[in-house]
């Protein structure tokens, strides 16, 4: 998978002959070295003297621009163990404009376990809590185009250590540095030149945490076409989608009112002898038989007869004749248990969000609206239980994965599969060869896991396009062709 910086116009990443990796982790002597570059417009920001936030600037004025402003920088996906000893840390800036006036800067770290992206709320940077320690920097002159020792901050190890030593710090979270002071040095921001945005360098004692590992990804959803009120998004992909093996039978009218499961094969080999069962209290669902999942393919399991996998009906609150107060007083806390056997390997999954039994009520009637509500819910990742019987030699996915789009070439739709190694904002879009956004596929906060997303290509002209994925400071692209 190629990891490349995204440019803003023609001749940026597309014409680049060199692939630039935005984050890496390696061992140097007895220390582990981590480098992460700013990865989005919400990760570097300026707060003007009026407290108005500016997230779209092409540069970062450190710090005077019509008055003394406050600058914030955030790096996501910091894979450092809690309590690690930081031996060295600095920020490497790239100079956009030459400057030699007297400048005196103060660096502080945000006192947060997982720093949130910057937003447009007035005073967003100055309102954030700071660590007790700070670092002063009186930089010498800067020359436009330079990104060397003169543009490198002093050692910030105390600031970084103050964050990763917090009790709530977990590897993969984000940290932010806040800068204020007097004078002016002008660095490139992510909006202006992504491959020159501020780079955070950290050295620490200890081994990096291992990457996540899982042979399959399991998702729970609910597909409902019976209830017309308050319509909700349906699970996508579904029957007929590319790469899907579908087991299920629609109702006589072609509709559905079904809990459903999706098993994504994360390996490059076909998985055979796959058996799945679901237990919701005393309800046992086991009518899907033995199946196979193609390499990098999907298996979807739904009702195999009229409403015989309707998890919402395993709860009494919300039935057509129920007292509406039951939606609050008779909510079930039963967590569905999914058992997946692949050959001799058995893994148990627990649907703790209760997607399969619609949050412990019959969601067609809860909340009570006077009608029958659409119970549909999109695919939601279900974590596996650490207590797994048997041993598996299935290949595990890489820390960040963006699979080749399918089908390729395609005509009417395309399917993207990607992995989020740590919680954070994820953006996925379709771009043409000039780097212009053709269609946005998703832009939102995702928890760790592997996800599937389909994109409708109706009206798209034939040609070569790119799926561009941004995950916590890392950017990846995959090409595909559209034919008519």
N, C-alpha and C positions, 0 to 999 in steps of 0.2 A: 504494500500500500504506500503510495506516495504522500508525504506530508508536506504541503506547500503553503506559503503565505498567499492570502487573497489580496489582489490589487483592486483599484477602483476603476481603472479604465483600460482601453486597448493597449496591448504591449506590456502589461505588468506581469502577473503570474503566468499568463498563457504563453508569452514569448520567452520566459525564463528558461535557460538551459540547465540551470543548477537547481536542484531540489534543496530547499532550506528546511531543516528540522527545527521546529519551534520549541521543543522541550526535550531534554535528554537527561539521563541519570547514569553515572558511571563511577567506577572506583579509581581513585588516585591515591597512591601510597596507602595510608591507613584510613583515609577519609572518603566519604561518599560525596560526590559532586552532583548538584541538581541545578539546572538552568531552565527557566521558564520565561517566555516573553509575553507581554501584554497581548491578549487574544481577542478583544472586541472593543467597540466604542463605549461600552458601559464599564470598562475596566480601567480607563484613564479619563479623568474629568477635571475641570476647573470650576471653582466656586468664585464668582466675581465678587468684588467688594460689596455689591448690593445684595449678596447671598443667592443671586440667580445662578443656576447650574448650567454649565456648558459642556455637553458630552460629544459634540460633533466637530470640535476644533481640529484642524490639521496639525497643530503643534501644542506644546505645553510650555507656557511662559512660567519660569521659576524665578520670581513669582509675580513681578509687577507688570500689569497690563491695564493702564488707566487707573492704577491704584494697586495696593497689595492684595492679591487673591490667595486662595488656599487651593493646593493641588492634591488630588488623590490618585493613587495607583494601586491596582489590585491584580493579584496573580492567583489563578485558580489551579486546582489539582496539585497542591504541594504535597508530594509523597515523602513526608518526613515523619518518623515515629514520634509519638508523644514523649516528651521528656528528653529528646536527643540533645547532645551537647553540640552547639554550633561553634565551629572553629574559625569560620571566615564567611563574610557575606557582604555583597555590594550590589549596587544598581549601575548598569552600564547604559548611559544615554547616548544618543546620536544627535549631533548639533545640526539644527536647521538654519540658524542665523548667527553670524559672528557677534560676539559681545565681550566687552572688557571692563564694563563699569563695576564698581564695588558691589559685591553681592554677598549676603550672609544668610544662609539657609538653615532651617531646623527640620530634622527628620524625626517623625514619631510613628509608632505602629498603632493600628487600631486594636483596642483591647476587646477582641471578639474571637470566639472559637471558630467561626466560619464567616468571614467578612462577606457581606452582601454586595452585589453589583451596585454601582452608583446609579442614581436615577435623577429625575428632574425636580424632585422636591426641593424647595428653597432651603439652603443651608444644610444640604444632605451631608457634606463632608465635615463641616465644623461641628455638627451635632453628634458626631460619632465619638465614643469613649476612646481615650488614648492610654497607652502604657505609661508607667511611671518614668521610664528611661527615655532619653532623647539623644540625638547625635547632631552636632553642629558641623556645617560645611561652609568654608569660605573658598569657593572655586576660583581658579585663575582664569585667564582669558580663554574663550572658546572660538574656534574657527569653523565656519560653515563646512559641512561634509565630514568633519572629524568624528570618530567614535573610538577614542583611545583613552589613555590614562587621565588626561585632563577632564574627560567627560565621565569619569568613574567616581562614584560617591565614596566617602570614607567607609571604614568597616562598620557594618550594621549588625554584627552578630548579636549584640545585646538586645536589639529590637526583635530580631527573629526568634531568639531564644525565649523572650518574654511571651511570645504568642504560642510557640509549640510546647512550652512547659505548662500551659493552662490545662487544668484537669479535663476540660471538655474538648481538647484538641484531638482530632482523628486524622490519620494520614489521608490525603486526598482533598482536604478542605482548602479554603482560600484565605489568604492574608492580605492586608492592605497597609500601605505606607502613606502617611500624610505629610505634606511639606508646606511650611510657611516661612516668612522672614522678610528680607528686603533685597532690592536689586533685581537683576534680570539675567537669566540664561535661558535660551530657547532651544528646546529639544523637539524631535519629531514625535507626534502622537500616532496612535494606531490608525486614526482616520486619514492621516496624511501619507504615511508609509508604513504599512504593517510590519515589514521585515526590519524596520529600524525603530520600532516602538521599544520602550524601556525593557531591558532584560534583567531579571533578578538572578544572581549567582549566589548559591549557598553551598558551603562545605560543612559536613557534620560527621561525627563519629558514629559508626554503626552501619549495618547492612540495610539497603532499601527494602521496604515491605514487598512481599511477593505479589505478583499480579493476580487478579481474580481468576478463578478456574471453574468451569462448568461444562459438562458434555452436552447438555440440552438447555434450552430456555423454555419455561412453562408460563403460559398466560391464561388468565381467566377472563371471561366476558359474558355478556348476556345479549341475545338477539331476539328482539320482540317486534312483531308486526301486527299483533292482535289488538293493541290498545292505542287509540288515536290521540289521546290528550298529552300535551307537553312532550312532543317528540324529542328523542335523544339520538346522538350519533350511534350508528351500528358498528359492531366489530368489523374491522377491515384489516387484512383480507378475509374473504369468505369463500363459499363454494364457487368454483370456477376461476378463482384467482390463480395466477401463474405459480407453479411449484407447490400447489396445495393438494394433499390427499385428504378427501373429505368423507367422513363417516357420519351419516345422519339422514333422517327422513322428514321432509316437510309435512305439514298437515294437509288434509285433502284439498283445502283451498289454496295451497302453496305457501301459506304463512308459517311463521315460527313464533314460539313462546318458549325459549330454551336457554338454560345455562349452556355454556360451551367452554371448551378448552382448546388451546393451540400449543402444540409442541414444536419448537423450532430446532432442527438438527444443525448444530454448530460445527459439525465435522465435515470432512471431505469424503466420507464413505457413507454408504447406505446403512441405516440402522434397521435391523430386522428383529423379529420376535418382540414387538413392543406391545405391552398389555397395560391398560390404564383402568383404574377403578376410582370411584368417588364415594365417600361416606359423609352424609350430612345427618347428624343425630342417628336415628334408626333407619334412615333411607340409604339404601345401597344401590349404586348405579354401576353396572358392570356388563353392559350389552354391546360393547364396541368390538369385542373379539380381539384377535391378534393382527397387528398391522406392521407395515414397514414405512420408513420415512426416507425419501431420497436424500442424497448428499446435498446439504445446504437447503433442504426442502422443509415443508411444514405438514403437520398432521392436525386436522381440526376434527374434534369430536363434539357432536351435538345430539339432540334427541333422535332416537332410533324408532320411535313410534309416537303416537299422538301425546304430546306433553309429558313424555316419560323421563325427561331430564329438566323439569321445571323446578329449579331450586327455590324459587320464591314461594311455591306452595308448601314447602317444608316448614313454613312459619305461619302461625295463625293470624297475626295482626295484618290487616289490610285486605281481607277477603271481601267480596261484594256485599255481604250482609253484616260485616263487623261494626262494632261500636267504634267511631273514629278515635276515641280516646285510647284505644288499644295500640295505635301507632306510636304512642309514647310509653305506655305501661306494660306492653307485652312484647317488647323487642327481644328477639332471641340472641343470645351470645354464642351460639353454636358456631364453631369455626370448621368449615368444610375441610376434610382431609383427602388429598389426592395421592394415590399410590401409583408410581410408574415403575414398571419392570421392563428392562431391556436385557434380554438374555437372562443371566443370573444376577444382574445388578438391580437392586431395588432401592428407590429413593422415595421418601415421603415428603410431600409438600403441604403447607398449611395456608389456606386462603384467609389470612388474618384480617384482610379488609372486607371479608364476607361478600365478595362480588357474586359468587355463585348462588348465594341465598339472599341477594339484594339487601344487604345491611341488616339482616335479621328480621325483616318484615316482608310482606307481599307488596313490592314497590308499585304494583299497579294501583293499589289503594292507599299507600302511605308515601307522602303526606296526603291527607284527605282533601280532594279538590272538587268533589261533586261528580267526577267522572273517573275513567280508568286511564291511568298514566302509562306512557311508554316506559318499559323497564330496561331498555337497552343500555348497555355500558360497553365502552370500547375495551380493547385488550389491555389487561393490567398484569404486569409481571408478578409472579408468585415465587418467593424465595424458597429454596430447598432446605430441608432439615439437615443439620450437620450429622445426625445419627443415620447413616446410610449403610444398608447391608450389602456385603459383597464389595469387590474391588473393580474399578473401571480403568481401562487403559485407553479410553477415548481421548482424542486430542482436545486440548482446551483452547479457547479463543485467546487472541492477543489482547493486551491491555486496552487498546483502542482499535476497533474493527469497523471497516466500512466495506461491506461485501459488494461484489459486482452486481449492478442492477439487473433485474430479470423481468420479462424476457429481453434479450438483446440480440438482434434488433427487435423493436416493438412497434405497435401501431396505435393502440387505443389507451394503454395504461402501462405504468412501470412500477415495479416494487423495489423498495429500498430496505435493506436490513443493516442496522448499525448497533454498536455497543457503546454504552455510556459507562466508563470505569468508575466515575465518582459523580455525585449529585451536582447538577449545575444547569445552566442554560444551554440548550441545544438548538442550533439552527440548521435547517436542511432546505436547499433550494435547487431549482433547475436553471442552468445558465447556458447561454449560447457561446459560440466560439470567440465572440468579442468581449466576453466577460460580463454581459448584461443579464440581469435576473429576468428569466422568462416566467417562472411560477415559483411561488413559495410553497414549500411542502409542510414545514412546521417551524415554530419559533416559540419555545417555552422551556419551563423547568422540568427536568427529568431526573428521577432517581436512578441509581446504578442498575444496570441490566441491559438486556438485548431487546431491541424493538424492531417492529416491522411497520412500514408505512407505504401505502399505495398513493400514486399520483395520477389523476385523470389527464390524458393528453389530448382530449378533444379540442380541435382547432389549432393545434400546434403544427407548424410547417415541417415538412420532412427535412432532415439534416442530422448533424452530429451535435450532441449536447453533453453537458457535464452535470452530474449530481455533486453538489458541494456541501460537505458536512463540516460544521464547526462544533467541537466538543471541548469545552474548558481549555481554550488556548491552543488546541491542536486543530489543524484544518486538513481535510482530505478530499480528494476528488475522484470520481469514477466516470468514465465516458460511456455513452450509449447512443444508439442511432434510432431515429424515428423514420418510419417508412409509411407510405400511403398506397 
